[in-house]
């Protein structure tokens, strides 16, 4: 930056000069008095401000042509005030003159302030000469000649202590600018005079709007009242205070701490620390939901286990009784009704097991598009449509979709529950869309759950219905938390089954919903590279095909009713049957007699469970065939027993058909040496 040319003293021209309006900003009263008196005598309209905060307030109703700004001021500095003026469209033509007595600030001033002229403070006669030169040049229309000039360079003080202070200031500003936590400085217990970059980002407002604003005014009720209350408490006690609850701004949750700063200033000062805890609270909510569902699942699993034992007799004995009754027997219909009701109860128990994450059987290669198509052609879907004739269901299927490893039955039921919920949410006309997609995530996605990077098969069901409120969204997967019509829409376990199925398939859930605008629920199932094994499905049968030939079968179950049912069924099919009430009793029988097959209950109490019993059986007969029986299909101990060679699994409650087919298949299958 070079020295400017020597300017002539201005000759007063009242007609031209009166058009110019000047704002002088300086925290020294003597300087304000001198500048205002000097400029007014020259015919200018002059207004003054004692600091940057007052200047911002004044600029809301006053548009000056020229601004003289002291560089070092309390509250909002001259440097920051320059930046604010430059950012405002209505002040873009304003000519800025920076006044300072610090030589070392010359470089930073022009770089950060983008001022037009830098004038050294000094004796008033010399200062007035420099001011007159600037004004004369502006009146002559030669503003471009002034750009970047430093007037009175030799009169600036150059002291080591000043340089040290500036270096300290620079270090302080760098630290504040790199803080991850937002920091605000308030004066008069409420007005913002400083905001670091983190605070500007968190609050989502430009700096020029933040500075000179009241902190509480940034928020809506009740946060506004709460902040004013805490500011008052902090001012009264001069101690740190923290808001009792989180406050919200632009869909983000903020933690706010207010610190009183004591000192010699005449104006009350506070520091406000703000932190965006939105993501933290989302993760906390996800963890709480997972723990809640785990606790509910544990309860559901225990209930389902006991119900399976009770239901076994209800669904099994009708199959034994009906063939013995004549076609015109008045008992046939009641017994058939009892059997059908039992089967419905079994379906509910299966939902409980899915919720408990103990109901998904061995997985197989699944084509999700095929499951969607089969569901849309099912009797269940046609029944739904009859309840909602004005709702249109459309599909958007990705035909390049990879297969996933899963349970077709559970995935189909999941889609059914999602579509049922979507249709229920639409009161009259509307649309439900089922989408499938091959989805690759290169980074984690934060939503209802955090979805990690990976390859996924995405199933999405969206509707144009009434939407879900934020309060209800938190509980949407809880058992029996439903607003559907009872008697039409199931048991209240539908969304719980969705949750359990997704978790059993190592998947993730995301939900987006707005009241009166509809809901979208997306399920993400990971794609596995290895080819999953196909699932063996039961087909139609002839009773003669499952008849035994006198083979010996040992039933091991701690529940008396279960032993009696299995004994009766297998005896009727022509097998020689024995029973043991515990693992220890079973070992004693096997030592005495060789059995062609062992039916082994997994959960037995007290004593050894199915895994421990089979491990001991193999010590006696390493080639012993066995079928595992349990109400649960997915536990670590079941996977362990499968590794020992027990590959056939029979789920409670079983029927004559499922029991007979399992026993026949196991006995006729040849095992390798």
TACORBEL-V415433 format. One record per pair of residues at least 12 apart in sequence whose C-alpha atoms are under 7 Angstrom apart, sorted by the first residue. I is the first residue (numbers start at 1). J is the second residue. If there is no record, write none. Layout:
{{I	J} {I	J}}
This chain:
{{1	148} {1	149} {2	149} {3	149} {3	150} {4	149} {7	133} {8	133} {9	132} {9	133} {10	132} {10	136} {12	42} {14	43} {17	43} {17	44} {18	43} {18	44} {18	45} {20	44} {20	45} {20	65} {21	44} {21	45} {21	46} {21	64} {21	65} {21	66} {22	44} {22	45} {22	46} {22	47} {22	64} {22	65} {22	66} {22	67} {23	46} {23	47} {23	48} {23	64} {23	66} {23	67} {23	68} {24	47} {24	48} {24	49} {24	67} {24	68} {24	69} {25	48} {25	49} {25	50} {25	51} {25	52} {25	55} {25	68} {25	69} {25	70} {26	49} {26	50} {26	51} {26	69} {26	70} {27	50} {27	51} {27	73} {32	48} {51	73} {51	74} {51	76} {52	75} {52	76} {52	77} {52	78} {52	81} {53	75} {53	76} {53	193} {53	212} {56	212} {63	91} {64	94} {65	94} {65	95} {66	94} {66	95} {66	96} {67	95} {67	96} {67	97} {68	96} {68	97} {68	98} {68	99} {69	97} {69	98} {69	99} {70	98} {70	99} {70	100} {71	98} {71	99} {71	100} {75	193} {76	193} {76	194} {79	109} {79	112} {79	113} {82	113} {83	113} {84	208} {95	116} {96	115} {96	116} {96	117} {97	115} {97	116} {97	117} {97	118} {98	115} {98	117} {98	118} {98	119} {99	118} {99	119} {99	120} {99	121} {100	119} {100	120} {100	121} {101	120} {101	121} {101	156} {101	157} {102	156} {102	157} {102	158} {103	156} {103	157} {103	158} {104	158} {104	163} {116	146} {116	147} {116	148} {117	146} {117	147} {117	148} {117	149} {117	150} {118	149} {118	150} {118	151} {119	150} {119	151} {119	152} {120	151} {120	152} {120	153} {120	155} {120	156} {122	155} {130	151} {176	196} {177	196} {177	197} {179	198} {180	198} {181	198} {181	273} {181	274} {181	275} {182	196} {182	198} {182	199} {182	273} {182	274} {182	275} {183	195} {183	196} {183	199} {183	271} {183	272} {183	273} {183	274} {184	196} {184	199} {184	271} {184	272} {184	273} {185	270} {185	271} {185	272} {186	269} {186	270} {186	271} {187	267} {187	268} {187	269} {187	270} {188	267} {188	268} {188	269} {189	231} {189	235} {189	268} {189	269} {189	270} {190	214} {190	215} {191	212} {191	213} {191	214} {191	215} {192	210} {192	211} {192	212} {192	213} {192	214} {192	215} {193	211} {193	212} {194	211} {199	274} {202	276} {216	228} {219	249} {223	247} {230	243} {234	260} {235	260} {238	260} {239	259} {239	260} {240	258} {240	259} {240	260} {241	257} {241	258} {241	259} {242	256} {242	257} {242	258} {243	256} {243	257} {252	278} {253	276} {253	277} {253	278} {254	274} {254	275} {254	276} {254	277} {255	274} {255	275} {255	276} {255	277} {256	272} {256	273} {256	274} {256	275} {257	272} {257	273} {257	274} {258	270} {258	271} {258	272} {258	273} {259	271} {259	272} {286	449} {297	355} {297	356} {297	357} {298	356} {300	352} {300	353} {300	356} {301	352} {301	353} {301	356} {304	349} {304	352} {304	353} {305	631} {308	631} {308	652} {308	653} {309	562} {309	653} {311	342} {311	653} {312	653} {312	654} {313	565} {314	338} {314	339} {314	342} {315	339} {315	342} {315	343} {315	655} {316	655} {316	656} {318	335} {318	336} {318	339} {319	656} {351	493} {351	497} {354	497} {354	500} {354	501} {355	496} {355	497} {355	500} {356	500} {357	500} {357	504} {358	632} {358	633} {358	634} {358	635} {359	632} {359	633} {359	634} {360	407} {360	504} {360	633} {360	634} {361	407} {361	633} {361	634} {362	535} {363	405} {363	406} {363	407} {363	532} {363	533} {363	535} {364	405} {364	406} {364	407} {364	532} {364	533} {364	534} {364	535} {365	403} {365	404} {365	405} {365	406} {365	531} {365	532} {365	533} {365	534} {366	403} {366	404} {366	405} {366	406} {366	408} {367	403} {367	404} {369	397} {371	412} {375	412} {384	420} {388	423} {390	428} {390	429} {390	430} {391	423} {391	429} {391	430} {391	431} {392	430} {392	431} {392	432} {393	431} {393	432} {393	433} {394	432} {394	433} {394	434} {395	433} {395	434} {395	435} {396	434} {396	435} {396	436} {397	435} {397	436} {397	437} {398	436} {398	437} {398	438} {401	437} {401	438} {404	527} {404	528} {405	528} {405	532} {406	505} {410	501} {414	497} {414	498} {417	494} {417	495} {418	461} {419	461} {422	462} {422	463} {424	484} {425	465} {425	466} {426	464} {426	465} {426	466} {430	464} {430	465} {431	463} {431	464} {432	461} {432	462} {432	463} {432	464} {433	461} {433	462} {433	463} {434	460} {434	461} {434	462} {435	459} {435	460} {435	461} {436	458} {436	459} {436	460} {437	457} {437	458} {437	459} {438	456} {438	457} {438	458} {439	455} {439	456} {439	457} {439	458} {440	454} {440	455} {440	456} {441	453} {441	454} {441	455} {442	454} {447	510} {448	509} {448	510} {448	511} {449	508} {449	509} {449	510} {451	508} {455	526} {455	527} {456	524} {456	525} {456	526} {456	527} {457	524} {457	525} {457	526} {457	527} {458	522} {458	523} {458	524} {458	525} {459	522} {459	523} {459	524} {460	520} {460	521} {460	522} {460	523} {461	520} {461	521} {461	522} {462	519} {462	520} {462	521} {463	518} {463	519} {463	520} {464	517} {464	518} {464	519} {465	516} {465	517} {465	518} {465	519} {466	515} {466	516} {466	517} {466	518} {467	513} {467	514} {467	515} {467	516} {467	517} {467	518} {467	519} {468	513} {468	514} {468	515} {468	519} {469	514} {469	515} {476	495} {477	495} {477	496} {477	499} {478	496} {479	492} {479	493} {479	496} {480	492} {480	493} {505	525} {506	525} {506	526} {507	524} {507	525} {507	526} {508	523} {508	524} {508	525} {509	522} {509	523} {509	524} {510	522} {510	523} {546	660} {546	661} {546	664} {547	573} {547	574} {548	573} {548	574} {548	575} {549	574} {549	575} {550	574} {550	575} {550	576} {551	575} {551	576} {551	596} {552	575} {552	576} {552	577} {552	595} {552	596} {552	597} {553	575} {553	576} {553	577} {553	578} {553	595} {553	596} {553	597} {553	598} {554	577} {554	578} {554	579} {554	595} {554	597} {554	598} {554	599} {555	578} {555	579} {555	580} {555	598} {555	599} {555	600} {556	579} {556	580} {556	581} {556	582} {556	583} {556	586} {556	599} {556	600} {556	601} {557	580} {557	581} {557	582} {557	600} {557	601} {557	604} {558	581} {558	582} {558	604} {558	605} {563	579} {569	656} {582	604} {583	607} {583	608} {583	609} {583	613} {587	617} {596	625} {597	624} {597	625} {597	626} {598	625} {598	626} {598	627} {599	626} {599	627} {599	628} {599	629} {600	626} {600	627} {600	628} {600	629} {601	628} {601	629} {601	630} {602	628} {602	629} {602	630} {611	637} {611	641} {626	646} {627	646} {627	648} {627	649} {627	650} {628	646} {628	648} {628	649} {628	650} {629	649} {629	650} {629	651} {629	652} {630	650} {630	651} {630	652} {631	651} {631	652}}
